[in-house]
Amino acid sequence: MRSYYIPNGSLALHVLESGERSTGLPSLLVVGGLWEPAERAIPLLSYLPGHVVAFSFRGRGLSSTPASGYDLEDHMSDIEAVVNHCGLTNYMVLGFSRGAAYSLGWSLRHQEQMKGLILVDQPPIHRGMSADTVEFWSSLVYQQVPLLNYIRREALQGMGHEAREVDFSAQLPQLIIPVTLFAGRNPESMIPSDISDEVMEKYRALLPCCTVVEFTQSGHMIPDEEQQKYVTEVERCIAETIR
């Protein structure tokens, strides 16, 4: 596994990369959630065959933290910097939680270069953030670690000031690449799934190319609650692109 930095204008983005690009399996680009640094993708980087790339968005992990630039377009520019630097073509994108919203925005513009999209437990919405939401995330502790160990307060405040809500629902039928939705189905999980029955049916109705994979032991945090199944299902999605 390789660890390095790439530029996005004046920013330095931290990247983790495993494997090598090939003409066989497509590369996988992992787009993390609201607070997730690249290191959260280590199970995928470690166990998946082929070429896997993960990175920390601005304000997360070891990446730079600008004073502003935290709306959807700014985050998609981070994705663009990674895709261009790594020379990704005919690749897949996996987006978890808020990262799935960034991934949807990206895919709607760049699907001609992609082999597929995996959305992990996220409605087709890029949400704004209220002051109360910023405070909630700033004070949250997950698995005994404060989230501010992973994401800077300035990044959360930047999203609170700048992030605008975008509903991608009307654009979903434009996606013609294979789309797989991972949905947590365990109502007793500490962090419940963000995929209601209504949202699941919306995906199915608007995306004829959509496959739903249910994680019955998980709520929202599928990568942690059912890690082995998560990795296995991602591997299956990648393999199916070459059949």
C-alpha positions, 0 to 999 in steps of 0.5 A: 500500500502506497501513501502519498500527497497530490495537489489540488490547487493550493491544497495537498490531498492525502492518497492511499493506493494499492495494486496497479492499474490493469486491463483486467479488473477496473480500478476502484475509487473509494469516496469516504463519508462526511468525516472519514479519512483515507485510512477508513478504506484500509479493509478494502485496500488490503483485501480487494484484488486489483487496483484500489484508491482512497483519499482524504477530502479537504479538512479530513485526515492528513489533507489540507484544511482551507478556510473555505471551499466546502460545497459540493463542487469543491469536494468534486474538485478533490475527486477530479484531482485524484482521478486525474493524478491516478490516471483512472479510466474505466473505473468504479466509484464507491461512495459511503454516506455523504461520500455517496452524494459526492459520488452521485454528483461526480458520476452524473457528469463522468459516467462515460469513463466509469464501469459502475457505481456503488452507493452505501446507505445514502439517499440521493441527496447532498444535504446542507448543514445547520449550525445544530448539525455542525455542533452534533458532528463536532461533539460526536464520539464514534467507537470511542474516538472523537470525530474531530480526530478525523475531521477538522472543526473548520471543515465542519463549519465550512460545510455549515456555511457553504453546503447547499442541498442538492436532490439528485432524484430527478437526474437518477434516470440519466445513469446508464452504468450499473448502480448497486445500493448497499442498504442497512436493514437492522432497525436495532443498530445504534446508528440507523440506516439512512435508507427507508423503504420509500428511498429504496423504492425510489432508487428502484423506480428511477434506476432500472440499472440498480441492484439493491444489496441488503445488510441485515445485521447493519444500520448505517455503518455497514463497513464496520458492522458487516465488514466481511460481507461488505468487502465480499460484495464490493469484490463481487460488484467489481468482478461482475463488470468483466462478465 
